[in-house]
């Protein structure tokens, strides 16, 4: 399992690249909207510059912000040409309000554009994304779990009644596991990215369920690496050698 960082903040990205264990960066329009107003491509170019400065050409995902399929394709190609970054993937949502974007995924992959098909919530969405040629399938881990809390929502009941999903499809670990099994059988080159991560246990559980990549917010870096017994052990080592040296 690889670890990515999920942010568009330049300072956080520079720190993450320096930490050494992050192998990719994922961004999305909401993350960009938290940053000072700027040109979208200009901001992404600054991220690419930080990556090149680090000397490690890690993965970078950025998302189209158009709604029309034709515009999505044009936008994605413009991003790729402008940034000229060799490890770039363009994020395309699987669907929106009943409109499928799998044809966009297929068109971009046919043009040699790497695609990260995003906002997937079910194994069947993940399978369709991979079947369309997506190199990465992004499953929104905690948003899947949040769906279980929407049992009062008419769409929740309608999905279950129509047998489009089952109760287990609101368990994110189950969704990751089933998606991984489906992809392994038919599209083994596609990789699952688990996003919408909120805790360190989410990271571990998503990985054990079969996610190839987990993208996490920077606030989880220190909790992920910390343990009170680690602190006690290191303090003890240093105290012992200090006494021996004096």
C-alpha positions as CSV (number, residue, x, y, z in Angstrom):
1,X,0.0,0.0,0.0
2,X,1.3,3.4,-1.0
3,X,0.6,6.6,1.0
4,X,-0.4,9.8,-0.8
5,X,-1.1,13.3,0.7
6,X,-4.5,14.9,0.0
7,X,-4.0,18.6,-0.1
8,X,-3.5,21.6,-2.4
9,X,-1.6,23.7,0.2
10,X,1.9,24.4,-1.0
11,X,3.5,24.4,2.5
12,X,1.9,21.1,3.3
13,X,3.0,19.6,0.1
14,X,6.6,20.8,0.5
15,X,6.6,19.3,4.1
16,X,5.1,16.0,2.9
17,X,7.6,15.7,0.1
18,X,10.4,16.3,2.6
19,X,9.0,13.7,5.1
20,X,10.0,10.9,2.6
21,X,7.2,8.4,2.9
22,X,4.6,10.2,0.7
23,X,4.5,8.8,-2.8
24,X,1.9,11.0,-4.4
25,X,-0.3,14.0,-4.1
26,X,-4.1,14.2,-4.7
27,X,-6.0,17.5,-5.1
28,X,-9.6,18.4,-5.8
29,X,-11.6,21.6,-6.4
30,X,-12.7,21.9,-2.7
31,X,-9.1,21.6,-1.5
32,X,-8.0,24.3,-4.1
33,X,-10.9,26.5,-2.9
34,X,-9.3,26.6,0.6
35,X,-6.2,28.3,-0.8
36,X,-5.7,32.0,-1.6
37,X,-7.5,32.9,-4.9
38,X,-5.3,32.3,-7.9
39,X,-5.4,30.9,-11.4
40,X,-6.1,27.1,-11.2
41,X,-3.3,26.0,-13.6
42,X,-0.8,28.5,-12.1
43,X,-1.4,27.0,-8.6
44,X,-1.0,23.5,-10.0
45,X,2.2,24.6,-11.8
46,X,3.6,25.6,-8.4
47,X,2.9,22.1,-7.0
48,X,4.7,20.6,-10.0
49,X,7.6,22.9,-9.3
50,X,7.8,21.7,-5.7
51,X,7.7,18.1,-6.8
52,X,10.6,18.7,-9.3
53,X,12.5,20.5,-6.6
54,X,12.2,17.5,-4.3
55,X,13.9,15.3,-6.9
56,X,11.1,12.7,-6.5
57,X,8.7,12.6,-9.4
58,X,5.7,11.4,-7.4
59,X,2.2,11.0,-8.6
60,X,0.0,14.0,-8.9
61,X,-3.8,14.0,-9.5
62,X,-5.8,17.1,-10.4
63,X,-9.5,17.3,-11.3
64,X,-11.4,18.7,-14.3
65,X,-13.9,21.4,-13.3
66,X,-16.1,21.4,-16.4
67,X,-19.5,19.7,-16.4
68,X,-19.9,19.0,-20.1
69,X,-18.1,15.8,-21.4
70,X,-16.6,17.6,-24.4
71,X,-15.3,20.4,-22.2
72,X,-13.9,17.9,-19.8
73,X,-11.8,16.3,-22.5
74,X,-10.5,19.6,-23.8
75,X,-9.8,20.8,-20.3
76,X,-7.9,17.6,-19.4
77,X,-5.7,17.9,-22.5
78,X,-5.0,21.5,-21.7
79,X,-3.9,20.6,-18.2
80,X,-1.6,17.9,-19.4
81,X,0.0,20.1,-22.1
82,X,0.4,23.1,-19.8
83,X,1.9,21.3,-16.9
84,X,4.0,18.8,-18.9
85,X,4.4,16.6,-15.9
86,X,5.1,13.0,-16.6
87,X,3.4,11.5,-13.6
88,X,0.1,13.4,-13.8
89,X,-3.4,11.9,-13.7
90,X,-6.5,13.8,-14.5
91,X,-9.4,13.2,-12.1
92,X,-12.8,12.6,-13.8
93,X,-15.9,11.9,-11.7
94,X,-17.6,8.6,-12.4
95,X,-21.0,10.4,-12.8
96,X,-23.2,13.3,-11.7
97,X,-27.0,13.5,-11.4
98,X,-27.5,10.4,-13.7
99,X,-25.0,11.5,-16.3
100,X,-22.1,9.0,-16.9
101,X,-18.6,10.2,-17.6
102,X,-17.1,6.9,-18.5
103,X,-17.0,7.9,-22.1
104,X,-14.8,10.8,-21.1
105,X,-12.5,8.4,-19.3
106,X,-12.3,6.1,-22.4
107,X,-11.6,9.1,-24.7
108,X,-8.8,10.5,-22.5
109,X,-7.1,7.1,-22.0
110,X,-7.3,6.6,-25.8
111,X,-5.3,9.8,-26.1
112,X,-2.7,8.7,-23.7
113,X,-4.0,10.7,-20.7
114,X,-3.7,9.0,-17.4
115,X,-7.1,9.1,-15.6
116,X,-8.1,8.9,-11.9
117,X,-11.8,8.1,-11.9
118,X,-13.1,9.8,-8.8
119,X,-16.1,10.0,-6.5
120,X,-16.7,6.2,-6.7
121,X,-18.9,4.8,-3.9
122,X,-19.7,1.3,-4.9
123,X,-17.8,-1.8,-6.3
124,X,-19.8,-1.5,-9.5
125,X,-18.8,2.1,-10.0
126,X,-15.2,1.1,-9.5
127,X,-15.5,-1.8,-12.0
128,X,-17.0,0.5,-14.6
129,X,-14.2,3.1,-14.1
130,X,-11.6,0.4,-14.6
131,X,-13.4,-1.0,-17.6
132,X,-13.4,2.5,-19.1
133,X,-9.6,2.6,-18.9
134,X,-9.0,4.4,-15.6
135,X,-5.6,3.8,-14.2
136,X,-6.8,4.8,-10.8
137,X,-10.2,4.2,-9.1
138,X,-10.9,6.6,-6.2
139,X,-13.2,5.3,-3.5
140,X,-14.4,7.8,-1.0
141,X,-14.0,5.8,2.2
142,X,-15.8,7.8,4.8
143,X,-18.4,9.2,2.5
144,X,-19.4,5.6,1.8
145,X,-19.8,5.2,5.6
146,X,-21.7,8.4,5.8
147,X,-24.2,6.9,3.4
148,X,-25.3,4.5,6.2
149,X,-26.4,7.6,8.2
150,X,-28.6,8.7,5.3
151,X,-31.2,6.0,5.9
152,X,-33.9,8.7,6.2
153,X,-32.9,10.0,2.7
154,X,-35.2,8.9,0.0
155,X,-32.3,8.1,-2.3
156,X,-30.9,5.7,0.3
157,X,-34.0,3.6,0.4
158,X,-34.5,3.8,-3.3
159,X,-31.1,2.4,-4.0
160,X,-31.7,-0.5,-1.6
161,X,-35.2,-1.2,-2.9
162,X,-34.0,-1.2,-6.5
163,X,-31.2,-3.7,-5.6
164,X,-28.6,-1.3,-6.9
165,X,-26.7,-1.7,-3.6
166,X,-26.9,-3.8,-0.5
167,X,-26.5,-2.8,3.2
168,X,-22.9,-3.9,3.1
169,X,-22.2,-1.3,0.4
170,X,-22.3,1.3,3.1
171,X,-19.4,-0.4,4.9
172,X,-16.3,1.2,3.3
173,X,-13.9,-1.7,4.0
174,X,-16.4,-4.1,2.4
175,X,-16.6,-1.8,-0.7
176,X,-12.8,-1.6,-1.0
177,X,-12.5,-5.4,-0.6
178,X,-15.1,-6.2,-3.2
179,X,-13.8,-3.6,-5.7
180,X,-10.3,-5.1,-5.3
181,X,-11.6,-8.6,-6.0
182,X,-13.4,-7.4,-9.1
183,X,-10.5,-5.5,-10.4
184,X,-8.0,-8.3,-9.8
185,X,-10.2,-10.6,-11.9
186,X,-10.5,-8.4,-14.9
187,X,-8.5,-5.2,-14.6
188,X,-5.5,-6.0,-12.5
189,X,-3.5,-2.9,-13.6
190,X,-6.0,-0.5,-12.2
191,X,-5.2,0.7,-8.7
192,X,-7.7,1.7,-5.9
193,X,-7.1,5.0,-4.2
194,X,-9.0,5.2,-0.9
195,X,-9.7,8.9,-0.1
196,X,-12.0,10.7,2.4
197,X,-9.8,9.5,5.2
198,X,-10.4,10.8,8.7
199,X,-8.4,8.6,11.1
200,X,-5.2,6.6,11.3
201,X,-7.3,3.4,11.6
202,X,-9.1,4.3,8.3
203,X,-5.7,4.2,6.7
204,X,-4.8,0.8,8.0
205,X,-8.3,-0.7,7.5
206,X,-8.5,0.6,3.9
207,X,-5.1,-0.9,3.1
208,X,-5.9,-4.3,4.6
209,X,-9.2,-4.3,2.7
210,X,-7.2,-4.0,-0.6
211,X,-6.6,-0.4,-1.4
212,X,-3.4,0.0,-3.3
213,X,-3.1,3.6,-2.2
214,X,-4.5,5.6,0.7
215,X,-4.5,9.4,0.4
216,X,-4.6,11.1,3.7
217,X,-4.8,14.7,5.1
218,X,-1.6,16.2,6.4
219,X,-3.0,16.4,10.0
220,X,-2.7,12.6,10.2
221,X,1.0,12.5,9.6
222,X,2.1,13.0,13.2
223,X,-0.6,10.7,14.7
224,X,0.4,8.0,12.2
225,X,4.0,8.1,13.2
226,X,3.6,8.6,16.9
227,X,3.3,6.2,19.9
228,X,4.0,6.8,23.5
229,X,6.0,3.6,23.8
230,X,8.2,4.7,20.9
231,X,8.9,8.0,22.8
232,X,9.7,6.0,26.0
233,X,12.0,3.6,24.1
234,X,14.0,6.4,22.4
235,X,14.2,8.4,25.6
236,X,15.6,5.3,27.4
237,X,18.2,4.7,24.6
238,X,19.4,8.3,24.8
239,X,19.5,8.3,28.6
240,X,21.4,5.0,28.8
241,X,24.0,6.1,26.2
242,X,24.3,9.5,28.0
243,X,25.1,7.8,31.3
244,X,27.6,5.5,29.6
245,X,29.4,8.4,27.9
246,X,29.8,10.4,31.0
